[in-house]
C-alpha cells in the first residue's frame, strides 16, 4: 500500500516564496561583495572601465542595494498581512499547533527598524526632509543570516515533504554570482582591448 505524501499546499507555497526571497537577498549580497572587490580595479589598471561603463556599474550597485534592503524588509515586515516570516509563524501556530521559539537577535531587529525608516522616507515616498539613515551591507548580511536561521526553524518536512532548510546551496549561489561577475568584467575588458587594437 502506497504511503500518503505529506502535503500542505498553503504552507509549501508560503515557505517556498520566503525561501526564494532569502536566495534573492543573498544573491544581492554576493554581487555587492564582488563589486566591492572590483571597485579599485575598474578605476585603474588592466580592468579599468570607460567612464560610461563605470557609471552603469555604479547605478547597478545602487539598484542591487535597494533590492537587498527591500527584500529583507519584505521578508520581515510585521505590520503586513502579506507573506512574511511573522505571518508564517502565525499560520503554523494556528493551523498546525507549531509555535516558533526562534526570535531574531537584537542587532537584526535594529537593522529592520532602520530599514523601515529608510523605506518610508527613501523608497516608498519622495519626502523633502531626509534624516540620513544608513545601513552597511555587512549589517544587512548579518540580518539575512539571522533571518535564514529563523526560516530554517519554520521548515517542517512532516507538514510538507517538499520543503527543505537553506543550507550549503547558499555557497553555490555565492560562487555562481562571483564567478558570473568576474566573467562579465573580464569579458568587457577583452572587448575594450580588442577595440583598442583595431584603432591602432
Secondary structure as UniProt FT lines:
FT   HELIX           9..38
FT   TURN            39..43
FT   TURN            46..47
FT   HELIX           51..76
FT   HELIX           85..96
FT   HELIX           106..118
FT   HELIX           119..123
FT   HELIX           137..153
FT   TURN            157..159
FT   TURN            161..162
FT   HELIX           169..199
//
